[in-house]
Amino acid sequence: MSEVDPKARRKQIIVGLVMGLIVGVVVSALTAFWLWLPAGLALGLASGVIIKPPAE
């Protein structure tokens, strides 16, 4: 297994957090239940950590 560039890993986590923030805000707005926001952030963080960054 090849090592992943730390910059690519950091970018992937940030992209995941932004996606999670968007999902959390949208679901919170649709359901009027603000606790979906941290759930969305957790989802984004988890997917950002799990997904392998694209190869350069």
C-alpha distance matrix in Angstrom:
0.0 3.8 6.6 9.2 12.7 15.1 17.8 15.9 15.1 18.8 20.1 18.4 20.0 23.3 23.3 22.8 25.6 27.9 27.3 28.1 31.1 32.4 32.0 33.7 36.5 37.2 37.2 39.3 41.8 42.1 42.7 44.4 42.4 40.7 38.3 36.1 35.0 33.0 31.6 30.4 28.9 27.0 25.8 24.7 22.9 21.1 20.1 19.0 16.7 15.3 15.0 11.9 13.5 14.3 12.8 15.5
3.8 0.0 3.8 6.5 9.5 12.4 14.8 13.3 13.1 16.6 17.8 16.7 18.6 21.6 21.7 21.8 24.5 26.5 26.4 27.5 30.2 31.5 31.6 33.3 35.9 36.7 37.1 39.0 41.3 41.9 42.7 44.3 42.4 40.4 38.3 36.1 34.6 32.8 31.7 30.3 28.4 27.0 25.9 24.3 22.4 21.2 20.1 18.4 16.4 15.7 14.9 11.4 11.9 12.5 10.5 12.5
6.6 3.8 0.0 3.8 6.5 8.9 11.8 10.8 10.3 13.6 15.3 14.7 16.2 19.0 19.8 19.9 22.3 24.4 24.8 25.7 28.2 29.8 30.1 31.5 34.0 35.2 35.7 37.3 39.6 40.6 41.3 42.5 40.6 38.4 36.3 34.3 32.6 30.6 29.9 28.5 26.3 25.0 24.4 22.5 20.3 19.6 18.8 16.6 14.5 14.6 14.2 10.9 10.9 12.3 10.8 12.4
9.2 6.5 3.8 0.0 3.8 6.2 8.6 7.1 6.8 10.2 11.6 11.0 12.8 15.5 16.1 16.5 18.9 20.8 21.3 22.4 24.8 26.3 26.8 28.3 30.6 31.8 32.5 34.1 36.3 37.4 38.2 39.4 37.6 35.4 33.5 31.4 29.5 27.7 27.2 25.5 23.3 22.3 21.7 19.4 17.4 17.1 16.1 13.5 11.9 12.5 11.6 8.4 7.6 9.4 8.7 10.2
12.7 9.5 6.5 3.8 0.0 3.8 5.5 5.3 6.3 8.7 10.0 10.7 12.6 14.5 15.5 16.7 18.6 20.2 21.2 22.6 24.5 26.0 27.1 28.5 30.5 31.9 32.9 34.3 36.3 37.7 38.7 39.6 38.0 35.5 33.8 31.9 29.7 28.0 27.9 26.1 23.5 23.1 22.7 20.0 18.1 18.5 17.6 14.4 13.4 14.8 13.7 10.8 8.7 10.2 9.4 9.5
15.1 12.4 8.9 6.2 3.8 0.0 3.8 5.4 5.0 6.1 8.5 9.8 10.6 12.3 14.2 15.2 16.5 18.4 19.9 20.9 22.5 24.4 25.6 26.6 28.5 30.3 31.3 32.4 34.5 36.1 37.0 37.6 35.8 33.0 31.4 29.8 27.3 25.5 25.8 24.1 21.2 20.9 21.1 18.4 16.0 16.9 16.6 13.2 12.0 14.3 13.9 11.8 10.0 12.4 12.5 12.6
17.8 14.8 11.8 8.6 5.5 3.8 0.0 3.8 5.4 5.1 6.1 8.6 10.0 10.6 12.2 14.2 15.4 16.5 18.3 19.9 21.0 22.7 24.3 25.5 27.0 28.7 30.2 31.2 32.9 34.7 35.9 36.4 34.9 32.2 30.9 29.2 26.5 25.1 25.6 23.5 20.6 21.0 21.1 17.9 16.0 17.6 16.8 13.1 13.1 15.5 14.4 12.6 9.8 11.6 12.0 11.4
15.9 13.3 10.8 7.1 5.3 5.4 3.8 0.0 3.8 5.5 5.1 6.1 8.7 9.9 10.4 12.2 14.3 15.3 16.4 18.2 19.9 21.1 22.4 24.0 25.7 27.0 28.4 29.8 31.6 33.0 34.3 35.1 33.8 31.3 30.0 27.9 25.5 24.3 24.3 22.0 19.6 19.8 19.2 16.1 14.7 15.8 14.4 10.9 11.2 13.0 11.3 9.3 6.1 7.9 8.9 9.0
15.1 13.1 10.3 6.8 6.3 5.0 5.4 3.8 0.0 3.8 5.5 5.1 6.3 8.7 9.9 10.6 12.4 14.4 15.4 16.4 18.4 20.1 21.0 22.3 24.4 25.9 26.8 28.1 30.2 31.6 32.5 33.4 31.7 29.2 27.6 25.6 23.4 21.7 21.7 19.8 17.2 16.9 16.6 13.8 11.8 12.7 11.8 8.4 7.8 10.1 9.3 8.0 6.2 9.4 11.0 12.1
18.8 16.6 13.6 10.2 8.7 6.1 5.1 5.5 3.8 0.0 3.8 5.4 5.2 6.3 8.7 9.9 10.6 12.4 14.3 15.3 16.5 18.6 20.0 20.8 22.5 24.5 25.6 26.5 28.5 30.3 31.3 31.7 30.1 27.3 25.9 24.2 21.6 20.0 20.5 18.6 15.6 15.9 16.2 13.1 11.0 13.0 12.6 8.9 9.1 12.2 11.7 11.3 9.3 12.2 14.0 14.5
20.1 17.8 15.3 11.6 10.0 8.5 6.1 5.1 5.5 3.8 0.0 3.8 5.5 5.1 6.1 8.5 9.9 10.6 12.3 14.1 15.2 16.6 18.3 19.7 21.1 22.7 24.2 25.4 27.0 28.7 30.1 30.6 29.4 26.8 25.8 23.8 21.1 20.2 20.6 18.1 15.5 16.4 16.1 12.6 11.6 13.7 12.5 8.8 10.3 12.9 11.4 11.1 8.4 10.5 12.8 12.9
18.4 16.7 14.7 11.0 10.7 9.8 8.6 6.1 5.1 5.4 3.8 0.0 3.8 5.5 5.1 6.1 8.7 9.9 10.5 12.2 14.2 15.4 16.4 18.1 20.0 21.2 22.4 23.9 25.7 27.0 28.2 29.2 27.9 25.6 24.3 21.9 19.7 18.8 18.5 16.0 13.9 14.3 13.4 10.1 9.3 10.7 9.0 5.4 7.4 9.4 7.7 8.0 6.1 8.9 11.8 13.1
20.0 18.6 16.2 12.8 12.6 10.6 10.0 8.7 6.3 5.2 5.5 3.8 0.0 3.8 5.4 5.0 6.2 8.7 9.8 10.4 12.2 14.3 15.2 16.0 18.2 19.9 20.8 21.9 24.0 25.6 26.4 27.1 25.4 22.9 21.4 19.4 17.1 15.6 15.7 13.7 11.0 11.2 11.1 8.0 6.2 8.4 7.9 4.2 5.9 9.0 8.9 10.1 9.2 12.5 15.3 16.6
23.3 21.6 19.0 15.5 14.5 12.3 10.6 9.9 8.7 6.3 5.1 5.5 3.8 0.0 3.8 5.4 5.0 6.2 8.6 9.7 10.4 12.4 14.2 15.0 16.4 18.4 19.8 20.6 22.4 24.3 25.5 25.8 24.5 21.8 20.9 19.0 16.1 15.3 16.0 13.5 10.7 12.2 12.4 8.7 8.0 11.0 10.5 7.2 9.6 12.6 12.0 13.2 11.5 14.1 17.0 17.7
23.3 21.7 19.8 16.1 15.5 14.2 12.2 10.4 9.9 8.7 6.1 5.1 5.4 3.8 0.0 3.8 5.5 5.1 6.2 8.6 9.8 10.7 12.3 14.1 15.4 16.7 18.3 19.7 21.2 22.7 24.2 25.0 24.1 21.7 21.1 18.6 16.1 15.9 16.0 12.9 11.1 12.7 11.8 8.0 8.8 11.2 9.4 6.8 10.1 12.2 10.6 12.1 10.5 12.4 15.7 16.6
22.8 21.8 19.9 16.5 16.7 15.2 14.2 12.2 10.6 9.9 8.5 6.1 5.0 5.4 3.8 0.0 3.8 5.5 5.1 6.1 8.5 9.9 10.5 12.0 14.2 15.4 16.3 17.8 19.8 21.0 22.1 23.1 21.8 19.7 18.5 15.9 13.9 13.3 12.8 10.0 8.4 9.4 8.1 4.4 5.5 7.6 6.0 4.2 7.8 9.6 8.9 11.4 11.0 13.5 17.0 18.6
25.6 24.5 22.3 18.9 18.6 16.5 15.4 14.3 12.4 10.6 9.9 8.7 6.2 5.0 5.5 3.8 0.0 3.8 5.4 5.0 6.0 8.6 9.7 10.2 12.0 14.1 15.1 15.9 18.0 19.8 20.6 21.1 19.6 17.0 16.0 13.9 11.3 10.6 11.1 8.5 5.8 7.9 8.1 4.6 5.2 8.6 8.5 6.9 9.8 12.3 12.3 14.8 14.2 16.9 20.2 21.5
27.9 26.5 24.4 20.8 20.2 18.4 16.5 15.3 14.4 12.4 10.6 9.9 8.7 6.2 5.1 5.5 3.8 0.0 3.8 5.4 5.0 6.3 8.6 9.7 10.6 12.3 14.2 15.1 16.5 18.4 19.9 20.3 19.5 17.0 16.8 14.5 11.6 12.2 12.8 9.5 7.9 10.8 10.4 7.1 8.8 11.9 11.0 9.5 12.9 15.0 14.3 16.5 15.4 17.4 20.8 21.7
27.3 26.4 24.8 21.3 21.2 19.9 18.3 16.4 15.4 14.3 12.3 10.5 9.8 8.6 6.2 5.1 5.4 3.8 0.0 3.8 5.4 5.2 6.2 8.5 10.0 10.7 12.2 14.0 15.4 16.6 18.2 19.3 18.6 16.8 16.4 13.4 11.4 12.3 11.9 8.2 8.0 10.4 8.7 5.8 8.9 11.0 9.3 9.0 12.6 13.8 12.8 15.6 15.0 16.7 20.4 21.8
28.1 27.5 25.7 22.4 22.6 20.9 19.9 18.2 16.4 15.3 14.1 12.2 10.4 9.7 8.6 6.1 5.0 5.4 3.8 0.0 3.8 5.4 5.0 5.9 8.5 9.8 10.4 11.8 14.0 15.2 16.1 17.1 15.8 13.9 13.0 10.1 8.2 8.7 8.1 4.6 4.5 7.0 5.8 3.8 7.1 9.2 8.6 9.2 12.2 13.5 13.6 16.8 16.8 19.1 22.8 24.4
31.1 30.2 28.2 24.8 24.5 22.5 21.0 19.9 18.4 16.5 15.2 14.2 12.2 10.4 9.8 8.5 6.0 5.0 5.4 3.8 0.0 3.8 5.5 5.0 6.1 8.5 9.9 10.3 12.1 14.2 15.3 15.5 14.5 12.0 12.0 9.7 6.8 8.1 9.0 5.8 5.3 8.9 9.0 7.2 9.5 12.3 12.2 12.1 15.1 16.9 16.9 19.8 19.4 21.6 25.2 26.4
32.4 31.5 29.8 26.3 26.0 24.4 22.7 21.1 20.1 18.6 16.6 15.4 14.3 12.4 10.7 9.9 8.6 6.3 5.2 5.4 3.8 0.0 3.8 5.4 5.2 6.1 8.6 9.8 10.6 12.3 14.2 14.8 14.7 13.0 13.7 10.8 8.7 11.0 11.2 7.7 8.6 11.8 10.8 9.1 12.3 14.5 13.6 13.8 17.2 18.4 17.8 20.7 20.2 21.8 25.4 26.6
32.0 31.6 30.1 26.8 27.1 25.6 24.3 22.4 21.0 20.0 18.3 16.4 15.2 14.2 12.3 10.5 9.7 8.6 6.2 5.0 5.5 3.8 0.0 3.8 5.6 5.2 6.0 8.3 9.9 10.6 12.1 13.5 13.0 12.0 12.1 8.6 7.8 10.1 9.1 5.6 8.1 10.5 8.8 8.4 11.9 13.3 12.4 13.6 16.7 17.4 17.1 20.4 20.6 22.3 26.1 27.7
33.7 33.3 31.5 28.3 28.5 26.6 25.5 24.0 22.3 20.8 19.7 18.1 16.0 15.0 14.1 12.0 10.2 9.7 8.5 5.9 5.0 5.4 3.8 0.0 3.8 5.5 5.3 5.9 8.4 9.9 10.5 11.2 10.1 8.5 8.5 5.4 4.0 6.9 6.6 4.0 6.6 9.3 8.8 9.1 11.9 13.6 13.7 14.9 17.6 18.7 19.1 22.4 22.7 24.8 28.5 30.1
36.5 35.9 34.0 30.6 30.5 28.5 27.0 25.7 24.4 22.5 21.1 20.0 18.2 16.4 15.4 14.2 12.0 10.6 10.0 8.5 6.1 5.2 5.6 3.8 0.0 3.8 5.6 5.1 6.0 8.6 10.0 9.9 9.9 8.2 9.8 7.5 5.7 9.3 10.0 7.8 9.5 12.7 12.5 12.1 14.9 17.0 16.9 17.6 20.6 21.9 21.9 25.1 24.9 26.7 30.4 31.6
37.2 36.7 35.2 31.8 31.9 30.3 28.7 27.0 25.9 24.5 22.7 21.2 19.9 18.4 16.7 15.4 14.1 12.3 10.7 9.8 8.5 6.1 5.2 5.5 3.8 0.0 3.8 5.4 5.1 6.2 8.6 9.7 10.6 10.2 11.8 8.9 8.6 12.1 11.8 9.3 11.9 14.6 13.5 13.4 16.7 18.3 17.6 18.8 21.9 22.6 22.3 25.6 25.5 27.0 30.7 32.1
37.2 37.1 35.7 32.5 32.9 31.3 30.2 28.4 26.8 25.6 24.2 22.4 20.8 19.8 18.3 16.3 15.1 14.2 12.2 10.4 9.9 8.6 6.0 5.3 5.6 3.8 0.0 3.8 5.4 5.1 6.0 8.0 8.2 8.7 9.6 6.4 7.7 11.0 9.8 8.3 11.6 13.6 12.4 13.4 16.6 17.6 17.3 19.1 21.8 22.2 22.4 25.9 26.4 28.1 31.9 33.7
39.3 39.0 37.3 34.1 34.3 32.4 31.2 29.8 28.1 26.5 25.4 23.9 21.9 20.6 19.7 17.8 15.9 15.1 14.0 11.8 10.3 9.8 8.3 5.9 5.1 5.4 3.8 0.0 3.8 5.5 5.3 5.3 5.2 5.2 7.2 5.3 6.2 9.8 9.8 9.1 11.8 14.0 13.9 14.8 17.5 18.9 19.3 20.7 23.2 24.2 24.6 28.1 28.5 30.5 34.2 35.8
41.8 41.3 39.6 36.3 36.3 34.5 32.9 31.6 30.2 28.5 27.0 25.7 24.0 22.4 21.2 19.8 18.0 16.5 15.4 14.0 12.1 10.6 9.9 8.4 6.0 5.1 5.4 3.8 0.0 3.8 5.6 5.1 7.3 7.8 10.7 9.1 9.4 13.2 13.4 12.2 14.7 17.3 17.0 17.4 20.3 21.9 21.8 23.1 26.0 26.9 26.9 30.3 30.3 32.0 35.7 37.0
42.1 41.9 40.6 37.4 37.7 36.1 34.7 33.0 31.6 30.3 28.7 27.0 25.6 24.3 22.7 21.0 19.8 18.4 16.6 15.2 14.2 12.3 10.6 9.9 8.6 6.2 5.1 5.5 3.8 0.0 3.8 5.8 8.2 10.0 12.1 10.1 11.5 15.1 14.4 13.2 16.4 18.5 17.5 18.4 21.6 22.6 22.3 24.0 26.8 27.2 27.2 30.7 31.0 32.5 36.3 37.9
42.7 42.7 41.3 38.2 38.7 37.0 35.9 34.3 32.5 31.3 30.1 28.2 26.4 25.5 24.2 22.1 20.6 19.9 18.2 16.1 15.3 14.2 12.1 10.5 10.0 8.6 6.0 5.3 5.6 3.8 0.0 3.8 5.3 8.2 10.0 8.6 11.0 14.1 13.2 13.2 16.4 17.9 17.3 18.9 21.7 22.5 22.7 24.7 27.1 27.5 28.0 31.6 32.3 34.1 37.9 39.7
44.4 44.3 42.5 39.4 39.6 37.6 36.4 35.1 33.4 31.7 30.6 29.2 27.1 25.8 25.0 23.1 21.1 20.3 19.3 17.1 15.5 14.8 13.5 11.2 9.9 9.7 8.0 5.3 5.1 5.8 3.8 0.0 3.8 6.3 9.2 9.0 10.6 13.8 14.0 14.1 16.7 18.7 18.8 20.1 22.5 23.8 24.4 26.0 28.3 29.2 29.8 33.4 33.8 35.7 39.5 41.1
42.4 42.4 40.6 37.6 38.0 35.8 34.9 33.8 31.7 30.1 29.4 27.9 25.4 24.5 24.1 21.8 19.6 19.5 18.6 15.8 14.5 14.7 13.0 10.1 9.9 10.6 8.2 5.2 7.3 8.2 5.3 3.8 0.0 3.8 5.7 6.3 8.5 11.0 11.1 12.1 14.6 16.0 16.6 18.3 20.4 21.5 22.5 24.2 26.2 27.1 28.1 31.7 32.4 34.7 38.4 40.2
40.7 40.4 38.4 35.4 35.5 33.0 32.2 31.3 29.2 27.3 26.8 25.6 22.9 21.8 21.7 19.7 17.0 17.0 16.8 13.9 12.0 13.0 12.0 8.5 8.2 10.2 8.7 5.2 7.8 10.0 8.2 6.3 3.8 0.0 3.8 5.3 5.9 8.3 9.6 10.5 12.1 14.0 15.1 16.4 18.1 19.7 21.0 22.2 24.2 25.5 26.6 30.1 30.5 33.0 36.6 38.1
38.3 38.3 36.3 33.5 33.8 31.4 30.9 30.0 27.6 25.9 25.8 24.3 21.4 20.9 21.1 18.5 16.0 16.8 16.4 13.0 12.0 13.7 12.1 8.5 9.8 11.8 9.6 7.2 10.7 12.1 10.0 9.2 5.7 3.8 0.0 3.8 5.3 6.0 6.8 8.9 10.4 11.4 12.8 14.7 16.0 17.2 18.9 20.4 21.9 23.2 24.7 28.2 29.0 31.7 35.3 37.1
36.1 36.1 34.3 31.4 31.9 29.8 29.2 27.9 25.6 24.2 23.8 21.9 19.4 19.0 18.6 15.9 13.9 14.5 13.4 10.1 9.7 10.8 8.6 5.4 7.5 8.9 6.4 5.3 9.1 10.1 8.6 9.0 6.3 5.3 3.8 0.0 3.8 5.7 4.9 6.0 8.6 9.8 10.3 12.1 14.1 15.1 16.2 18.0 19.9 20.8 22.0 25.6 26.4 28.9 32.5 34.4
35.0 34.6 32.6 29.5 29.7 27.3 26.5 25.5 23.4 21.6 21.1 19.7 17.1 16.1 16.1 13.9 11.3 11.6 11.4 8.2 6.8 8.7 7.8 4.0 5.7 8.6 7.7 6.2 9.4 11.5 11.0 10.6 8.5 5.9 5.3 3.8 0.0 3.8 5.4 5.1 6.3 8.7 9.9 10.6 12.4 14.3 15.4 16.4 18.5 20.0 21.0 24.4 24.7 27.2 30.8 32.4
33.0 32.8 30.6 27.7 28.0 25.5 25.1 24.3 21.7 20.0 20.2 18.8 15.6 15.3 15.9 13.3 10.6 12.2 12.3 8.7 8.1 11.0 10.1 6.9 9.3 12.1 11.0 9.8 13.2 15.1 14.1 13.8 11.0 8.3 6.0 5.7 3.8 0.0 3.8 5.4 5.0 6.1 8.5 9.7 10.4 12.1 14.1 15.0 16.4 18.2 19.8 23.1 23.7 26.6 30.0 31.7
31.6 31.7 29.9 27.2 27.9 25.8 25.6 24.3 21.7 20.5 20.6 18.5 15.7 16.0 16.0 12.8 11.1 12.8 11.9 8.1 9.0 11.2 9.1 6.6 10.0 11.8 9.8 9.8 13.4 14.4 13.2 14.0 11.1 9.6 6.8 4.9 5.4 3.8 0.0 3.8 5.4 5.1 6.2 8.6 9.9 10.5 12.3 14.1 15.4 16.4 18.1 21.6 22.7 25.6 29.1 31.2
30.4 30.3 28.5 25.5 26.1 24.1 23.5 22.0 19.8 18.6 18.1 16.0 13.7 13.5 12.9 10.0 8.5 9.5 8.2 4.6 5.8 7.7 5.6 4.0 7.8 9.3 8.3 9.1 12.2 13.2 13.2 14.1 12.1 10.5 8.9 6.0 5.1 5.4 3.8 0.0 3.8 5.4 5.0 6.2 8.6 9.8 10.5 12.1 14.2 15.3 16.2 19.7 20.4 22.9 26.5 28.5
28.9 28.4 26.3 23.3 23.5 21.2 20.6 19.6 17.2 15.6 15.5 13.9 11.0 10.7 11.1 8.4 5.8 7.9 8.0 4.5 5.3 8.6 8.1 6.6 9.5 11.9 11.6 11.8 14.7 16.4 16.4 16.7 14.6 12.1 10.4 8.6 6.3 5.0 5.4 3.8 0.0 3.8 5.4 5.0 6.1 8.5 9.9 10.3 12.2 14.1 15.3 18.4 18.8 21.7 25.1 26.8
27.0 27.0 25.0 22.3 23.1 20.9 21.0 19.8 16.9 15.9 16.4 14.3 11.2 12.2 12.7 9.4 7.9 10.8 10.4 7.0 8.9 11.8 10.5 9.3 12.7 14.6 13.6 14.0 17.3 18.5 17.9 18.7 16.0 14.0 11.4 9.8 8.7 6.1 5.1 5.4 3.8 0.0 3.8 5.4 5.1 6.0 8.5 9.7 10.6 12.2 14.1 17.4 18.5 21.6 25.0 27.0
25.8 25.9 24.4 21.7 22.7 21.1 21.1 19.2 16.6 16.2 16.1 13.4 11.1 12.4 11.8 8.1 8.1 10.4 8.7 5.8 9.0 10.8 8.8 8.8 12.5 13.5 12.4 13.9 17.0 17.5 17.3 18.8 16.6 15.1 12.8 10.3 9.9 8.5 6.2 5.0 5.4 3.8 0.0 3.8 5.5 5.2 6.1 8.5 10.0 10.5 11.9 15.6 16.9 19.7 23.2 25.5
24.7 24.3 22.5 19.4 20.0 18.4 17.9 16.1 13.8 13.1 12.6 10.1 8.0 8.7 8.0 4.4 4.6 7.1 5.8 3.8 7.2 9.1 8.4 9.1 12.1 13.4 13.4 14.8 17.4 18.4 18.9 20.1 18.3 16.4 14.7 12.1 10.6 9.7 8.6 6.2 5.0 5.4 3.8 0.0 3.8 5.5 5.2 5.9 8.6 9.9 10.4 13.7 14.3 17.0 20.6 22.5
22.9 22.4 20.3 17.4 18.1 16.0 16.0 14.7 11.8 11.0 11.6 9.3 6.2 8.0 8.8 5.5 5.2 8.8 8.9 7.1 9.5 12.3 11.9 11.9 14.9 16.7 16.6 17.5 20.3 21.6 21.7 22.5 20.4 18.1 16.0 14.1 12.4 10.4 9.9 8.6 6.1 5.1 5.5 3.8 0.0 3.8 5.5 5.0 6.2 8.6 10.1 13.0 13.7 17.0 20.2 22.1
21.1 21.2 19.6 17.1 18.5 16.9 17.6 15.8 12.7 13.0 13.7 10.7 8.4 11.0 11.2 7.6 8.6 11.9 11.0 9.2 12.3 14.5 13.3 13.6 17.0 18.3 17.6 18.9 21.9 22.6 22.5 23.8 21.5 19.7 17.2 15.1 14.3 12.1 10.5 9.8 8.5 6.0 5.2 5.5 3.8 0.0 3.8 5.4 5.2 6.1 8.6 11.8 13.5 16.8 19.9 22.4
20.1 20.1 18.8 16.1 17.6 16.6 16.8 14.4 11.8 12.6 12.5 9.0 7.9 10.5 9.4 6.0 8.5 11.0 9.3 8.6 12.2 13.6 12.4 13.7 16.9 17.6 17.3 19.3 21.8 22.3 22.7 24.4 22.5 21.0 18.9 16.2 15.4 14.1 12.3 10.5 9.9 8.5 6.1 5.2 5.5 3.8 0.0 3.8 5.4 5.0 5.8 9.4 11.1 13.9 17.3 19.9
19.0 18.4 16.6 13.5 14.4 13.2 13.1 10.9 8.4 8.9 8.8 5.4 4.2 7.2 6.8 4.2 6.9 9.5 9.0 9.2 12.1 13.8 13.6 14.9 17.6 18.8 19.1 20.7 23.1 24.0 24.7 26.0 24.2 22.2 20.4 18.0 16.4 15.0 14.1 12.1 10.3 9.7 8.5 5.9 5.0 5.4 3.8 0.0 3.8 5.6 5.6 8.2 8.8 12.0 15.2 17.4
16.7 16.4 14.5 11.9 13.4 12.0 13.1 11.2 7.8 9.1 10.3 7.4 5.9 9.6 10.1 7.8 9.8 12.9 12.6 12.2 15.1 17.2 16.7 17.6 20.6 21.9 21.8 23.2 26.0 26.8 27.1 28.3 26.2 24.2 21.9 19.9 18.5 16.4 15.4 14.2 12.2 10.6 10.0 8.6 6.2 5.2 5.4 3.8 0.0 3.8 5.8 7.8 9.2 12.9 15.5 18.0
15.3 15.7 14.6 12.5 14.8 14.3 15.5 13.0 10.1 12.2 12.9 9.4 9.0 12.6 12.2 9.6 12.3 15.0 13.8 13.5 16.9 18.4 17.4 18.7 21.9 22.6 22.2 24.2 26.9 27.2 27.5 29.2 27.1 25.5 23.2 20.8 20.0 18.2 16.4 15.3 14.1 12.2 10.5 9.9 8.6 6.1 5.0 5.6 3.8 0.0 3.8 6.4 9.2 12.4 15.1 18.1
15.0 14.9 14.2 11.6 13.7 13.9 14.4 11.3 9.3 11.7 11.4 7.7 8.9 12.0 10.6 8.9 12.3 14.3 12.8 13.6 16.9 17.8 17.1 19.1 21.9 22.3 22.4 24.6 26.9 27.2 28.0 29.8 28.1 26.6 24.7 22.0 21.0 19.8 18.1 16.2 15.3 14.1 11.9 10.4 10.1 8.6 5.8 5.6 5.8 3.8 0.0 3.8 6.3 9.0 12.1 15.1
11.9 11.4 10.9 8.4 10.8 11.8 12.6 9.3 8.0 11.3 11.1 8.0 10.1 13.2 12.1 11.4 14.8 16.5 15.6 16.8 19.8 20.7 20.4 22.4 25.1 25.6 25.9 28.1 30.3 30.7 31.6 33.4 31.7 30.1 28.2 25.6 24.4 23.1 21.6 19.7 18.4 17.4 15.6 13.7 13.0 11.8 9.4 8.2 7.8 6.4 3.8 0.0 3.8 6.4 8.7 12.0
13.5 11.9 10.9 7.6 8.7 10.0 9.8 6.1 6.2 9.3 8.4 6.1 9.2 11.5 10.5 11.0 14.2 15.4 15.0 16.8 19.4 20.2 20.6 22.7 24.9 25.5 26.4 28.5 30.3 31.0 32.3 33.8 32.4 30.5 29.0 26.4 24.7 23.7 22.7 20.4 18.8 18.5 16.9 14.3 13.7 13.5 11.1 8.8 9.2 9.2 6.3 3.8 0.0 3.8 6.5 9.0
14.3 12.5 12.3 9.4 10.2 12.4 11.6 7.9 9.4 12.2 10.5 8.9 12.5 14.1 12.4 13.5 16.9 17.4 16.7 19.1 21.6 21.8 22.3 24.8 26.7 27.0 28.1 30.5 32.0 32.5 34.1 35.7 34.7 33.0 31.7 28.9 27.2 26.6 25.6 22.9 21.7 21.6 19.7 17.0 17.0 16.8 13.9 12.0 12.9 12.4 9.0 6.4 3.8 0.0 3.8 6.4
12.8 10.5 10.8 8.7 9.4 12.5 12.0 8.9 11.0 14.0 12.8 11.8 15.3 17.0 15.7 17.0 20.2 20.8 20.4 22.8 25.2 25.4 26.1 28.5 30.4 30.7 31.9 34.2 35.7 36.3 37.9 39.5 38.4 36.6 35.3 32.5 30.8 30.0 29.1 26.5 25.1 25.0 23.2 20.6 20.2 19.9 17.3 15.2 15.5 15.1 12.1 8.7 6.5 3.8 0.0 3.8
15.5 12.5 12.4 10.2 9.5 12.6 11.4 9.0 12.1 14.5 12.9 13.1 16.6 17.7 16.6 18.6 21.5 21.7 21.8 24.4 26.4 26.6 27.7 30.1 31.6 32.1 33.7 35.8 37.0 37.9 39.7 41.1 40.2 38.1 37.1 34.4 32.4 31.7 31.2 28.5 26.8 27.0 25.5 22.5 22.1 22.4 19.9 17.4 18.0 18.1 15.1 12.0 9.0 6.4 3.8 0.0
